[in-house]
């Protein structure tokens, strides 16, 4: 059978680093308060000349270099983002043009923080369906553009950045030993919209709006939803948590990550945590964490890796793959 194998990966971060202490003169907060409740110590914030498209392009080029490929080798670009450069066209098309790619097709995917997981699952379907042989999957965000910088409950949580992988069609035996995407489970439930949303949009206010969140409500639902979708993915693949080499969760809150891993029985040493470095970068979160773990040698060829995310909507999902 056809599998979607990761051929390469890459990342890009804005130049500016904003430490927790930088917020102390802006809102009523402290480094101790932020670290204790979230695990975040710093985040990157985009300058005026850094956009979702420019960061996405940089991550894409890094992934292509890692794969030993060029834009000419790519058939499809799927960009996961909630902060596009324009309402339309899709920012994926802008990245396509920036790469000098004038063939194939490109589109954006909007599933908030779950976007990259959704995008990997979608790209896998295009590959297995024969519509693409190589897909560039990107998660890129500039959440700093939609933050209310006077709201201490949200402005300290989010950062900007981009990550990408190149998926390539390869033949597999159809077993859990195959490299590539092995299983995926995606969910959403719009009843939770008001718990995490942006209070603007072209069809409602005609403005971009700001991010609004009921933090306690999100936390209350997160662990249960995350474990539910992961257990469904395990069941598809016929594995247990003990079979995993690495768990790469959405980097939103260290307490949510820890509680989810504990409930699932995933050993702490198998969990990739970068929330302290990047904050919550939404759809860029998982590929940024992947890039760190690949670069430092933790994730290696043949490792069994679980990706997971949950975002506004709510959306949530998991993808199991062998690196």
Residue pairs with C-beta under 8 A, 6 or more apart in sequence:
1 128
1 171
1 172
1 173
1 174
2 127
2 128
2 130
2 169
2 170
2 171
2 172
3 128
3 169
3 170
3 171
3 172
3 178
3 179
3 180
3 181
3 182
4 120
4 123
4 124
4 127
4 128
4 135
4 167
4 168
4 169
4 170
4 180
4 181
4 321
5 167
5 168
5 169
5 170
5 179
5 180
6 165
6 166
6 167
6 168
6 179
6 180
6 321
6 323
7 66
7 67
7 68
7 69
7 134
7 165
7 166
7 167
7 168
8 63
8 64
8 65
8 66
8 67
8 68
8 69
8 165
8 166
9 62
9 63
9 66
9 163
9 164
9 165
9 166
9 287
9 290
9 291
9 294
10 58
10 59
10 60
10 61
10 62
10 63
10 64
10 65
10 66
10 163
10 164
10 165
10 291
11 59
11 62
11 161
11 162
11 163
11 164
11 287
11 288
11 291
11 292
12 55
12 56
12 58
12 59
12 62
12 140
12 161
12 162
12 163
13 44
13 55
13 160
13 161
13 162
13 278
13 288
14 44
14 45
14 46
14 47
14 50
14 55
14 160
14 161
15 44
15 47
15 50
16 44
16 45
16 46
16 47
17 42
17 43
17 44
17 45
18 42
18 43
18 44
18 45
18 159
19 31
19 41
19 42
20 29
20 30
20 31
20 34
20 35
20 40
20 41
20 42
20 156
21 31
23 29
23 34
23 152
23 155
23 156
24 30
24 31
26 149
26 150
26 155
27 149
27 150
27 151
27 152
27 155
27 156
28 152
29 152
29 156
31 41
34 40
34 41
34 156
35 41
37 253
37 255
38 156
38 157
38 253
38 254
38 255
38 275
39 253
39 254
39 255
39 257
39 273
39 275
39 276
40 156
40 157
40 254
40 275
40 276
40 279
40 280
41 276
41 277
42 276
42 277
42 278
42 279
43 158
43 159
43 160
43 278
43 279
43 281
44 159
44 160
44 161
44 278
45 144
45 159
45 160
46 55
46 142
46 144
46 145
46 160
50 142
50 160
51 85
51 142
52 81
52 83
52 84
52 85
52 91
52 140
52 141
52 142
52 162
53 85
53 91
53 94
53 95
53 98
53 140
54 98
55 140
55 142
55 160
55 161
55 162
55 284
56 79
56 81
56 91
56 92
56 95
56 138
56 140
56 162
56 164
57 95
57 98
57 99
58 162
59 138
59 140
59 162
59 163
59 164
59 284
59 287
60 77
60 95
60 99
60 136
60 138
60 164
61 99
62 164
63 136
63 138
63 164
63 165
63 166
64 70
64 71
64 73
64 74
64 136
64 166
66 166
67 166
67 168
69 134
69 166
71 99
71 100
71 101
72 101
72 103
73 134
74 99
74 101
74 104
74 134
74 135
74 136
74 166
75 103
75 104
75 105
75 131
75 132
75 133
75 134
75 135
76 104
76 105
76 106
76 123
76 126
76 131
76 132
76 134
76 135
76 136
77 92
77 95
77 96
77 101
77 104
77 105
77 106
77 107
77 135
77 136
77 138
78 92
78 106
78 107
78 109
78 119
78 122
78 123
78 135
78 136
78 137
78 138
79 90
79 91
79 92
79 95
79 106
79 107
79 108
79 109
79 119
79 138
79 139
79 140
80 108
80 109
80 110
80 111
80 115
80 116
80 118
80 119
80 137
80 138
80 139
80 140
80 283
81 91
81 108
81 109
81 110
81 115
81 139
81 140
81 141
81 282
81 283
82 110
82 112
82 115
82 141
82 143
82 146
82 198
82 282
82 283
82 311
82 312
83 141
83 142
83 143
83 145
83 146
83 282
84 90
84 91
84 108
85 91
85 94
86 94
87 202
90 106
90 107
90 108
91 108
91 140
92 106
92 107
92 108
92 138
93 106
93 107
95 106
95 138
96 102
96 104
96 106
104 132
109 115
109 118
109 119
109 122
111 117
111 118
111 119
111 188
111 283
111 311
111 313
111 315
111 317
112 196
112 282
112 283
112 311
112 312
112 313
112 315
113 250
113 252
113 280
113 282
113 283
113 285
113 309
113 310
113 311
113 312
113 315
114 186
114 250
114 283
114 309
114 310
114 311
114 313
114 315
114 316
114 317
115 139
115 282
115 283
115 309
115 311
116 137
116 139
116 163
116 283
116 284
116 285
116 286
116 287
116 307
116 309
117 184
117 186
117 286
117 307
117 308
117 309
117 317
117 318
117 319
118 186
118 315
118 317
119 137
119 138
119 139
119 283
120 137
120 165
120 167
120 181
120 184
120 307
120 319
120 321
121 181
121 184
121 186
121 317
121 319
123 132
123 135
123 137
123 167
124 167
124 181
124 184
124 319
126 132
126 135
127 133
127 135
127 167
127 168
127 169
128 169
132 169
133 168
133 169
134 166
134 167
134 168
134 169
135 166
135 167
136 164
136 165
136 166
137 164
137 165
137 166
137 167
137 287
138 162
138 163
138 164
138 287
139 162
139 163
139 164
139 281
139 282
139 283
139 284
139 285
139 286
139 287
139 288
140 161
140 162
140 163
140 283
140 284
141 160
141 161
141 162
141 281
141 282
141 283
141 284
142 160
143 158
143 159
143 160
143 211
143 280
143 281
143 282
144 158
144 159
144 160
145 208
146 198
146 208
146 209
146 210
146 211
147 154
147 155
147 158
147 210
147 211
148 154
148 155
148 210
148 211
148 212
149 155
151 210
153 213
153 215
154 211
154 212
154 213
156 279
157 252
157 253
157 279
157 280
158 211
158 279
158 280
158 281
158 282
159 278
159 279
159 280
159 281
160 281
160 284
161 278
161 281
161 284
161 288
162 284
162 287
162 288
163 284
163 286
163 287
163 288
163 289
163 290
163 291
164 287
165 287
165 290
167 180
167 181
170 179
170 180
172 178
172 179
172 180
176 182
176 237
176 238
176 239
176 304
176 322
177 322
178 322
179 301
179 302
179 322
179 323
180 321
180 322
181 319
181 320
181 321
182 237
182 320
182 321
182 322
183 233
183 234
183 236
183 237
183 319
183 320
184 233
184 236
184 317
184 318
184 319
184 320
185 229
185 230
185 232
185 233
185 236
185 317
185 318
186 229
186 315
186 316
186 317
187 225
187 228
187 229
187 315
187 316
187 317
188 313
188 314
188 315
188 316
189 313
189 314
190 313
192 217
192 221
192 313
192 314
193 312
193 313
194 214
195 213
195 214
195 217
195 218
195 221
195 312
195 314
196 211
196 212
196 213
196 214
196 218
196 311
196 312
196 313
196 314
197 211
197 212
197 312
198 208
198 209
198 210
198 211
198 212
198 312
199 205
199 209
199 210
199 212
200 206
200 207
200 208
200 209
200 210
201 207
201 208
201 209
219 253
219 255
219 256
221 314
222 252
222 253
222 256
222 260
222 310
223 256
223 259
223 260
223 263
225 310
225 314
225 316
226 249
226 256
226 260
226 308
226 310
226 316
226 318
227 260
227 263
227 264
229 308
229 316
229 317
229 318
230 260
230 264
230 306
230 308
230 318
231 264
232 318
233 306
233 318
233 319
233 320
234 240
234 241
234 320
236 320
237 320
239 304
239 320
240 265
241 264
241 265
241 266
242 265
243 304
244 266
244 270
244 304
244 305
244 306
245 270
245 299
245 303
245 304
245 305
246 270
246 271
246 272
246 293
246 298
246 299
246 303
246 304
246 305
246 306
247 261
247 264
247 266
247 270
247 271
247 272
247 305
247 306
247 308
248 272
248 286
248 289
248 290
248 293
248 299
248 305
248 306
248 307
248 308
249 257
249 260
249 261
249 271
249 272
249 286
249 289
249 307
249 308
249 309
250 280
250 285
250 286
250 308
250 309
250 310
250 311
251 257
251 273
251 274
251 275
251 278
251 279
251 280
251 281
251 285
251 286
251 288
251 289
252 275
252 280
252 285
252 310
253 275
253 280
254 273
254 275
254 276
257 271
257 273
257 275
258 268
258 271
260 308
261 267
261 268
261 270
261 271
272 289
272 290
272 292
272 293
272 298
272 299
273 289
274 288
274 289
274 292
277 292
278 284
278 285
278 288
278 289
281 288
282 311
283 311
285 309
286 307
286 308
286 309
290 299
290 305
290 307
293 299
299 305
299 323
300 323
301 323
302 322
302 323
303 322
303 323
304 320
304 321
304 322
304 323
305 320
305 321
305 322
305 323
306 318
306 319
306 320
307 318
307 319
307 320
307 321
308 316
308 317
308 318
308 319
309 316
309 317
309 318
310 316
